Amino acid sequence: MKANDCRFMKTALGFSISTKIKGLGLGFALMLCIGAAAQDRLVQGKVTSAEDNSPIPGVNILSMGKAVGTVSDVDGIYSLQVPTSTSSLVFSFIGFKTIEVELGERSILDVSLEVDITQLSEVVVTGTGVPTEKRKLAFAVESVTTDKLPIVPTASIDQALVGRIPGAQISSISGTPGSEMSIVLRGINTINSGTMPMILVDGVQMGATLLSSIDPNSIEKVEVIQGAAAATIYGAQGANGVLQIFTKKGKSGQIKIDFSMGFANNKMLNVGGVRKAQLHGFTTNYKNEVTVAGDTSTLLMLDPATLLYNSNIGYDPLNPSVKFDKPYDQNLQYFDHFKTFFVPANTYNTSIAVSGGSDKTDFNVSLSKTRQESTFNGSGYNDRTNLSLNLGIELARSLHLRTITRLINNKNTINVEEKQDFGTGIIFGSILYARPFADYNRKDMEGNYGADYGEASSLLQFNPNYQWQYSSTLDNKIDILQSFNLTYSFPKYLDLDLLYGINYQDRNLRHEVQNQSLNQNSVNAFTWSYWNNDVDNTGEITTNYNNQTFQNLKTTAFLRFDFEKDFNLKIPIKATTQLSYDYRSDASKKYENYALGMPVAPPLTSIQGTTFGVYQDYKERFVTFGYLINQRFEYGDLAGVSGGFRSDYSSAFGKGSKPFTFPRADGFFRLSGLDFWNNSGISNAILEWKVRAAYGEAGIQPRPFDRYVTLGSRALGATNALYIPADQSNANLNVEVSKEFEVGTDIMFEGLKGDWLRNFQTSISYWTRTTENAIFRVDAAPSTGVGTLLDNAISLESKGLQVSLNASMFKGSKVTWNLTTNYSQQNSIISKVKGDEIIVGNRILKAGEPVGQLYGWLMLNSVDQKNPNGEPFIDPSQQSNFTVASNGWVVNKSSKQPYITPDRYGLGNPNPDFMMTFINDISYRNFLTFSFQVDWLQGNHLMNYTKQWMYRDGVHSDYEKPITINGETGAWSAFYRGVYNNTYWDKNYFVEDASFVRLRNVSIGLDFAKLFTIQKINRLQLVLSGRNLWTITKYTGMDPEISSYGANTNYSSRNSLFRGIDNGTMPNFRTYQFTFFISL
Amino acid sequence: MKNITRISLIFMFVITSGCQDQLDITNPNQPTPESVRNEQGIISLAQGALYLNGFQGTKFGSYFFAIIVNYHERMGDIVGSPFVPVELYSPDRIILDNGSTSESINAQGQKNYLRSINIPSSQNNPLAYEWTFMYSLIGAMNSVLANVDEISMSIGKKNTIKAWAYFWKGFAYSRIGSMYYAGIINDEFNTRNNVYVSKSEIIIEAENNFSDAETLLVSLSGNADYQNVIDALIPSICKEGKGDSPTIAEWIRNINTMRARNILVNTPAAEMTIEQWNKILTLTKNGIEMTDNTFTIRTDDQGNLLPTNAYTAAQAVGPASSGGGGNKVSERLIQDFMPGDKRFANNFTQIPVWVAPGDRGVSINTRYLLVNKGKGVPEVIIMVNRDIGAHELYIAGSYEENVLMQAEANIYKGNIDAGLALIDELRNYQGAGLATTTGTGLTVVQAKEELRSERRVALAFRGFSFYDARRWGILKNGRTGCVVVESNGAINTNATIRYGYMEYWDVPIAESFYNPPSPDSAPIVNPD
């Protein structure tokens, strides 16, 4: 089998296309290149897609016998002189099934091609540099076209990709509109730089814009390579893998218009049924009226003028006789804070795209708007407008220019306290922990809300209504992505590719806090809303300006030789040399100023302040550049190897520094390409079988200023003082080295003969990787005067398996059913730490432990339970003081409080044992589609801090649950309050199995255009879909999928160490959505 | 073909070499260590070493005056608090008037609590805070001392800066030695010393630094550079009230007060020798005088020095309905006021019984609130003013402290009237409006009670109560005759509180984990 090498078949993108036509023994293209033989009659026709009847340009048409051939034009039209003897024509095009059509006596032959669902014929470019068929890949590349992705209410590509990429852990960690997702590809390879992969858009790195800002309507497809073995060619930043987005291009032919409109209703998930106790254990008088602490003759009352309770509440939760058994039916009423503040909210999406093209140009322009309201009542909305233009021009023969422009305007009014990258969810948390008798909808006599009702209702509270009344945030963001791609192909040997992209983001956030000095609650409770002004309640305006410019320039030369053609050698070897140079520059600025002391009457401007200041004035620049040399050899379709190295310079190491150079290599072998295979019976059962392996190293550089030692500076009155920052950088930091090895196989089986199970394909990859010298901020001994120091302190090891299985479950005349199953497992452990162990917050990092291992103290399940040394936790002489309560925990008989071990132990791994996704696509004829996706995460654990704090404050509904201790039954608060024991945080009691099975997505679509065969309308489809409709989990919190910030960390989604914490973060939501599509 | 390869390689080489300049990126946002190698830079660092490294923030948290002084005053029972770590300031046992025992939330006692949370992690380990603040101060001053001789500036300026560095190192070692069972003497920034020495050796090191400072100050006498530098070292906003730049003589008197404190707070009152009292007498006679400037810190509108709510007294002010802010005024402070003390009348207000939830302990229940800016009683001190910059907090010694140490030395030496005269002087100074005690024929016991009560009242919220409770044996033996409000609102007037608190803290494991003691180190765990 010989490969094709038809340069005239280049598409506008510069792809060289090579296909294999099953069952035929020779390379047609070669014959084509040589030329045609006798020409006896003319055959003409049009090639269209069976899917939407659109013309397909570039289809390879050959006469049977391979004597002559041609290619369809932009309108799908072809004409071919064929010898009289020609009995049939073969039509082939990438992504479509190759067919052979009997010619008979016909001279007009119109053909409709069906999409080839077999993935091995797909062409990918990510990780390979040159477009390569999947069957010739030596590593795993996942690709998914957006038409296969579910419609998500956030209209963001990251949400849509959840579960779709085998091996990738893409999870939504916060339901706050505008939040980023967490993406972990192969394991945790760096702690300093987070887990986020490199994002490429049409070949250029997007370094400023968030992935979640990109409009999925403008995306054609997404490709993902997951580790260093493939991603090294993109430089050091590729160590976490690469996710590449391809923008939709116009097709030649008629102008196409696509319009869609969607409406979704979202409601915060609460799968664990979290709520506050409806019974209480407060001190009451004989009428069950709640009295103030220490005085049973005075009722607890809210002062209507100040919205403060008259005193504290009589509450003695550790008292072993106190039970939660009294209803809120007298002077205190039960208010369901969750119902008040967690409300359904809507999302609106509209999108229009116009595309078309001629033989020299193509264009696709799309405009979309999406608006997502927060499910946290009153906290704001996120509004996004995307405009994108993709324009391709053939400037001259073989010289193509493509320019892709994206403009994104984002307006976000989510209150700063709730923002993922600024706030910490304080306001959301304050609602979780407030006692349920506080009526936060109440206004004082002047019509104002109160922030803090006094300790009676909560030790830590802040009424969201107060926050919304006195403060507002406006966060405007403009993103520009522009890329130019110029390609030139010499007639032989050499292709040149020049790519330049600029990604600019301008963000302007203004947070306005009104003067609250007339609010009686603020005055009397000494509390107020603020961001920077923690000094008094006179308000402030804080403005935060950020901008970032990211540039990426790539030049690549591909040298190609075909030993057979170019050198007339009888060996089917092709060689491709890739020489690339790329340059990246990232420059950002942050500036924040504030004006404190606002007048009482709005409107407010900063100039009205009485105190002004600059909170932040920060610039950062990072430059890295390097070159890649990669050599690839292919032996026909049978095997291929490649190898090369990548060398990078980085400004983190300064001028004159040496580059870091890392090697890579890969190879594949197609067993099914061997003659014996094709000649034997195996080929009837196993159509395709390839084995592959790849190795690569990448150097993860320190962050821009990690190696620059600086001092701090702050104004003290009229002058500035210098100080030594507690967190020190380290001039001796080295690059982190990540090494990956992967092996895999891709197999295609022939299935049953009937309608059921006609074929299967599977892809299996196993990978291992290590990171040495991972940078971590470690504690120093305080007596040195240093707080923490960045150091190359840790080594990490990860390994994993990813499997995808695609099956045609059923294909009848009317119904088709395809099933995709993705499975992956991975684990990352710490292989080495400097010193014996590193303590960070409540975590202990030591060799052999999983990354992110949860640590804490144990509650016991039997009185004589033994510690790892085989000794009983409780001294046998004391054991008679303890008993096992009816809920299974060991408690002290007299105090009713649980026993807690004095030492800490590993409590659970936040990372799942495995993840599985099942995607079913079913269609009835061509107008009715039904699909659903089920995600299954098994074995991940969450530390339920949300519950812990609700235990602390005695508000969790568990307090109502009666338990029996030593023969006495009651809802004993001493047990529950004893579980939250301030001395020992992080207990096994709060570590929960957060495995879940979730109906991620279900949708049903009806295409009226096809149902009624409406002329001139390609699509008139209504899709009803639901997301996160149903979850099975043992987890008792609101959502097993959320993961909050850890202590000592800055930004959750990028943090790789502090996973597995549920700490008052807004959960994901359940969505019902209608979307309407029209395509002309 | 060869040409193409050659051209490509040359092209790459040109680009690569041309880009080398672009790698030359330094951090433009912050000053570098180079910035301190000039006169202005070293003065700025000497200033920041105290106010920012010492009192503003460390990796474990911000504001010495909020965290550390709060711990002292909560353990010293000037205030109570329902906030974490409650166990730190919850007495082991309270025996009520009727003889019944109020269960403590510290089932195992405070000592065991402190040991159970003494783990390397930074979170929730109160032992780590004062240690870290003070070594942060010492480390930064070490950096000042390491740089100052490298700079070309006058010897007078250098010596003023050095005197500042030694004085504050002396201050920091004083605090370490007065709180921890052992410490580390470290003269080099960012360098580990694993030889731990006993607390008394740390106090000696404090004295060594004080005497270095004094020697330098004496040498600076009459030097015009002194005034320029000390003016630059003290932030403008602190130069109010007693906070203006001290003269050389005033500074030396400040040193003497600190020296007297180190003797007083680190020796149980019952074990004080006559030599020690004589020493204190000599030192306090040469200590801070009524009109002397001392070292103070004030709140500022940006919270760079101190936010308006980040000190003990500010947190004892609070909503009338809920017993105060983060700090609740202790009933044991109120009962220490002599009847008719105008300082009480001006600064406190009585409220209906305020009772904390039972899981926070009964000791914080109270009937009193501290009043912001006082009630306007003329000529009487106000104990808290939350307006920006209005409240003066003493960092090191004060006249009040000095005069009370002198009074105590006199009384313990048997010079009762001499001691009482000083108490009367202080009461007049603060506008207490109490009858003169001098010449009323008080017994030694009565005089000591006047002294005890006056120290509680006059130095309230300033961070002396823990030291006093320790040296008076109250931590160990408890206090009798206490006013305690029970959870049911009942007022006990003769309760006994068994505090049982650890007297000198173990070295935090946040230190010893990262800096294991050498074999010849002193014990780092209090055997008590």
Interface residues (C-beta under 8 A of the other chain):
Chain A: V292 A293 G294 D295 T296 T298 D303 T306 L308 Y309 N310 S311 N312 I313 G314 Y315 D316 P317 L318 N319 V322 G454 E455 A456 L459 Y493 L494 N524 A525 F526 D534 V535 D536 T555 A557 L559 L579 Y581 Y583 S585 L596 T611 G613 D617 Y618 K619 E620 R621 F622 V623 F625 Y627 Y649 S650 S651 F653 G654 K655 G656 S657 P704 F705 Y708 V709 T710 L711 G712 S713 R714 A715 L716 G717 A718 T719 N720 A721 L722 Y723 I724 A726 D727 Q728 D779 A780 A781 P782 S783 T784 G785 V786 G787 T788 I839 V840 G841 N842 R843 S895 Q897 P902 R904 R977 N982 T983 Y984 W985 A1047 N1048
Chain B: M1 I4 T5 S8 L9 F11 M12 I15 T16 C19 Q20 D21 Q22 L23 D24 I25 T26 N27 P28 N29 Q30 P31 T32 P33 S35 V36 G41 S44 L45 Q47 G48 A49 Y51 L52 N53 Q56 G57 T58 K59 P82 F83 V84 P85 V86 E87 E103 I105 A107 Y113 S116 I117 I119 P120 S121 S122 Q123 N124 A128 W131 T132 Y135 S136 I138 G139 A140 N142 S143 I184 N186 F189 N190 T191 R192 N193 A232 P235 S236 I237 C238 T299 D300 D301 Q302 G303 N304 L305 P307 T308 N309 V317 G318 P319 A320 S321 S322 G323 G325 P352 V353 W354 V355 A356 P357 G358 D359 N365 I388 V485 E486 S487 N488 G489 A490 P508 A510 E511 F513 Y514 N515
